[in-house]
Amino acid sequence: MISVSHLTKRYRGTAVVDDVSFEVERGEVVGFLGPNGAGKTTTMRILAGYLAATGGQVRVAGYDVVTQSLEVRRRIGYLPETAPLYLEMRVDEYLRYRARIKRVPSRRLRQAVAGVKEQCGLHQMGRELIGRLSRGYRQRVGLADALVHDPDLLILDEPTLGLDPNQNRQVRELIRELANHHTILLCSHILPEVEMTCKRVLIIKQGRIVASDTPERLKETLGGGNRVRAHIKGPADDVERKLNALPHVQSVSMKRDETWNVCLIESLREVDLRPNVFELVVRNGWALRELTLANRSLEDVYLGLTLGDGVSGRGGR
């Protein structure tokens, strides 16, 4: 569905997007992650035809975004970070207007507008002025606009930005439903949301793709060794020093919870530290309240890649 090859975008000689290559298969839901200024929005705008690249090639559904831009736009629904809505228009009026711009046939226009209103929970909002809607409903109108011509590909840039938790959950559930019929490229800073919604993630840093894989495989291959969480009651300095002295321990971080030391113990490699920690506690006569493996999250991987200096070789597809 998406094929990006050696994409580059420069501003005044500075590469904002630097030799980026990746692919998204038809039917995939892919998360696009990176810090502010990493090149995510620029890449999305180039994909959507809103911005010209400095170099490289981008194809959507087999069509070149430069030489066949009208064919590409027919197949893309794009929801930018802030949906550019006409606040003085009513919801029905706006969606009919946008459907005509996107060349939805007249015989299908009424059905298309009614369908996206139903999908996006707007079926009772048709007569409302957009300017009087809450931010959550404005996002729904923007998403309905992106869907009204039934595109093959949806590009969603921070679709839940600024929404309250209930609105966030509703939009997330809607995206999951849309994934049954559309290829989706989703940009979001809410990493648990991406982990729950996306089958694969791309991570970009300083204009370059530093990882591309499923969240599960990224956690396995880039997560480092095991981590153990232990709640230990004993002299804090003694506990920390003796935990650090255990074989295969890379680091120990501790904080106090009333009279307990809450310890996060990281191993140098895939070693289960729990037996050694348990023996240490028994040997020293300390009390133990919890001893569990601490699963890594996509956020751990993301922070490790974007805050560190390394670049993964798992980019590409």
C-alpha positions in Angstrom: 0.0 0.0 0.0 2.8 2.4 0.9 6.3 2.2 -0.5 8.8 4.9 0.6 12.3 4.7 -0.9 15.2 7.0 0.2 12.9 9.8 1.1 14.6 13.1 1.9 13.3 16.5 2.9 15.6 19.5 3.5 14.9 22.9 4.9 17.7 25.5 4.3 20.2 22.6 3.9 19.1 20.7 7.1 17.7 17.2 6.5 14.4 17.0 8.4 13.8 13.6 6.8 17.0 11.8 6.0 17.1 8.9 3.5 14.0 7.2 4.9 12.8 3.9 3.5 9.9 1.7 4.6 6.8 -0.2 3.4 3.3 -0.7 4.7 1.3 -3.7 3.4 -2.4 -3.5 2.5 -4.5 -4.1 5.6 -1.8 -3.3 8.1 -2.2 -0.9 11.1 1.2 0.7 11.6 2.2 3.1 14.4 4.6 5.9 13.5 6.5 7.1 16.5 9.2 9.7 17.3 10.0 12.7 19.4 8.8 16.2 18.4 10.9 17.4 15.5 11.9 13.9 14.4 10.2 14.1 11.0 6.9 12.3 11.5 4.5 15.0 10.4 6.7 16.0 7.5 6.8 12.4 6.3 3.0 12.1 6.6 2.4 15.4 4.7 4.6 14.1 1.9 2.7 10.9 1.8 -0.6 12.8 1.7 0.6 15.0 -1.1 0.6 18.2 1.0 4.3 18.7 0.9 6.9 18.1 -1.8 10.0 15.9 -1.0 13.6 17.0 -1.7 14.5 13.5 -2.9 13.5 9.9 -3.0 10.3 8.2 -4.1 6.9 7.6 -2.5 4.2 5.4 -3.9 0.7 4.7 -2.6 -1.3 1.8 -4.0 1.3 1.7 -6.8 0.9 5.4 -7.8 3.7 8.0 -7.5 2.7 10.9 -5.2 4.4 13.4 -7.5 3.5 12.3 -11.0 0.2 10.7 -10.2 -0.9 12.9 -7.2 -4.6 12.9 -8.1 -4.7 9.1 -8.1 -2.9 9.0 -4.8 -5.3 11.5 -3.2 -8.3 9.5 -4.2 -7.0 6.6 -2.2 -5.9 8.5 1.0 -7.9 9.9 3.9 -5.8 12.3 5.9 -6.6 13.6 9.4 -3.9 16.2 10.5 -3.1 16.9 14.1 -5.6 19.8 14.1 -8.5 19.1 11.7 -9.0 22.2 9.3 -12.7 22.5 9.7 -15.1 25.3 8.7 -16.5 26.3 12.0 -19.4 28.3 10.6 -20.8 25.3 8.6 -23.1 22.6 9.9 -21.9 19.0 10.1 -24.0 17.8 7.2 -23.2 20.8 5.1 -19.5 20.4 5.7 -19.4 16.7 4.9 -21.5 17.1 1.7 -19.1 19.9 0.6 -16.0 17.8 1.3 -17.6 14.7 -0.4 -18.1 16.8 -3.6 -14.5 18.0 -3.5 -13.4 14.4 -3.2 -15.6 13.6 -6.3 -18.0 11.3 -4.5 -20.6 10.6 -7.2 -23.9 12.5 -6.7 -25.9 9.3 -6.6 -23.8 8.1 -3.6 -23.3 11.4 -1.8 -26.2 11.1 0.6 -25.3 7.5 1.5 -21.6 8.3 1.9 -22.3 11.1 4.3 -24.9 9.1 6.3 -22.4 6.2 6.5 -19.5 8.1 7.9 -21.8 9.9 10.4 -22.9 6.6 11.6 -19.3 5.3 11.8 -18.1 8.3 13.7 -21.0 8.7 16.1 -22.3 11.8 14.4 -25.7 10.6 13.3 -27.5 13.1 15.7 -25.1 16.0 15.0 -25.9 16.8 11.3 -27.7 20.1 12.1 -25.1 21.3 14.6 -22.7 24.1 13.8 -19.1 22.7 13.9 -18.0 25.8 15.9 -20.3 24.8 18.8 -19.1 21.2 19.0 -16.7 19.9 21.7 -13.1 19.1 20.7 -13.9 15.4 20.7 -16.8 15.8 18.3 -14.7 18.1 16.0 -12.2 15.3 15.8 -15.0 13.0 14.8 -16.0 15.4 12.1 -12.4 15.5 10.9 -12.3 11.7 10.8 -15.6 11.5 9.0 -14.1 13.9 6.4 -11.1 11.6 6.0 -13.5 8.7 5.5 -16.2 10.1 3.3 -14.7 9.0 0.0 -14.0 5.5 1.3 -10.1 5.6 1.0 -7.9 2.6 0.9 -5.4 4.3 3.3 -6.0 6.4 6.4 -3.2 8.6 7.7 -4.0 9.8 11.2 -1.8 12.4 12.9 -2.4 12.5 16.7 -6.1 11.6 16.4 -6.7 11.7 20.1 -4.7 14.9 20.9 -6.5 17.0 23.5 -9.3 14.6 24.2 -10.5 13.6 27.6 -10.2 9.9 28.7 -13.7 8.9 27.6 -13.3 10.6 24.2 -9.9 9.0 23.8 -11.3 5.6 24.4 -14.2 6.2 21.9 -11.8 7.3 19.2 -9.5 4.4 19.8 -12.3 1.9 19.5 -13.4 3.6 16.3 -9.9 3.2 14.9 -9.9 -0.5 15.7 -13.2 -0.9 13.8 -11.8 1.1 10.8 -8.8 -1.3 10.8 -11.1 -4.0 9.5 -11.5 -2.2 6.2 -8.6 0.2 5.8 -4.8 0.3 5.9 -3.9 2.8 8.7 -0.8 4.8 9.4 -1.2 6.2 13.0 1.0 8.8 14.6 0.5 9.2 18.4 2.5 10.1 21.5 0.3 7.8 23.6 2.4 4.7 23.4 0.0 2.3 25.3 -2.6 3.3 22.7 -0.2 2.4 19.8 0.7 -0.9 21.5 -3.0 -1.8 21.8 -4.0 -0.7 18.3 -1.0 -1.3 15.9 0.4 -4.6 14.6 3.7 -2.9 13.7 5.6 0.3 14.7 8.1 2.5 12.9 10.3 4.6 15.2 11.9 7.7 13.7 14.7 9.8 15.3 16.4 12.8 13.9 14.8 12.1 10.5 15.9 8.5 10.2 14.0 5.2 10.9 15.7 3.5 13.8 13.3 0.5 14.3 10.6 -1.2 12.4 8.9 -4.4 13.8 6.0 -5.6 15.9 5.8 -4.2 19.4 6.4 -7.8 20.8 9.6 -8.4 18.8 10.9 -4.9 19.5 10.5 -5.6 23.2 12.3 -9.0 22.8 15.2 -7.9 20.7 15.8 -4.3 21.9 14.7 -4.6 25.5 17.9 -5.9 27.0 17.9 -8.3 29.9 15.2 -9.2 32.4 14.0 -6.9 35.1 12.8 -8.0 38.5 10.7 -5.9 40.9 11.2 -6.6 44.6 9.7 -5.0 47.7 12.3 -5.6 50.5 12.3 -4.4 54.1 15.8 -3.9 55.3 18.5 -1.2 55.6 18.3 0.7 52.3 22.0 1.2 51.7 22.7 -2.5 52.6 19.9 -3.8 50.4 21.1 -1.7 47.4 24.8 -2.6 47.8 24.2 -6.3 48.1 21.7 -6.4 45.2 24.3 -4.7 43.0 26.8 -7.4 44.0 24.6 -10.3 42.7 25.9 -12.1 39.5 24.5 -10.7 36.2 23.0 -7.5 37.8 23.4 -4.5 35.6 21.6 -1.9 37.7 19.4 -1.4 40.8 17.0 1.5 41.2 15.2 2.0 44.5 12.5 4.2 46.0 10.8 4.1 49.4 7.2 3.1 50.0 6.7 3.7 53.7 9.1 1.1 55.3 9.7 -0.9 52.2 12.4 -0.5 49.6 10.8 -0.9 46.1 13.7 -2.2 44.0 13.9 -2.5 40.2 16.8 -4.9 39.4 18.0 -5.2 35.8 20.1 -8.0 34.5 22.9 -7.9 32.0 21.3 -10.6 29.9 18.2 -12.9 29.8 18.7 -14.3 33.4 15.9 -14.7 35.9 17.3 -13.0 39.0 14.4 -14.0 41.3 16.1 -17.1 42.9 19.3 -15.1 43.7 17.3 -12.2 45.1 15.2 -14.6 47.2 18.3 -16.3 48.6 19.8 -12.9 49.4 16.7 -11.8 51.3 16.6 -15.0 53.4 20.3 -15.0 54.1 20.2 -11.4 55.5 16.9 -11.9 57.4 15.1 -9.2 55.5 11.3 -9.2 54.8 10.0 -9.7 51.3 6.6 -8.5 50.1 6.8 -8.9 46.3 9.2 -10.6 43.8 8.0 -10.5 40.2 9.3 -10.1 36.7 8.7 -6.6 35.4 7.6 -6.8 31.8 9.0 -4.3 29.4 6.6 -2.0 27.5 6.8 -0.3 24.1 7.5 2.9 26.0 10.7 1.4 27.5 11.9 0.4 23.9 10.9 3.8 22.5 12.8 5.8 25.2 15.8 3.5 24.8 15.9 4.2 21.1 15.1 7.9 21.0 17.1 9.0 24.1 20.1 6.8 23.3 22.7 7.2 20.5 22.2 3.8 18.9 20.4 3.1 15.6 18.7 -0.2 15.1 19.3 -2.2 11.9 15.7 -3.4 11.9 14.4 -0.5 9.7 12.9 -1.1 6.2 9.6 -2.9 5.7 
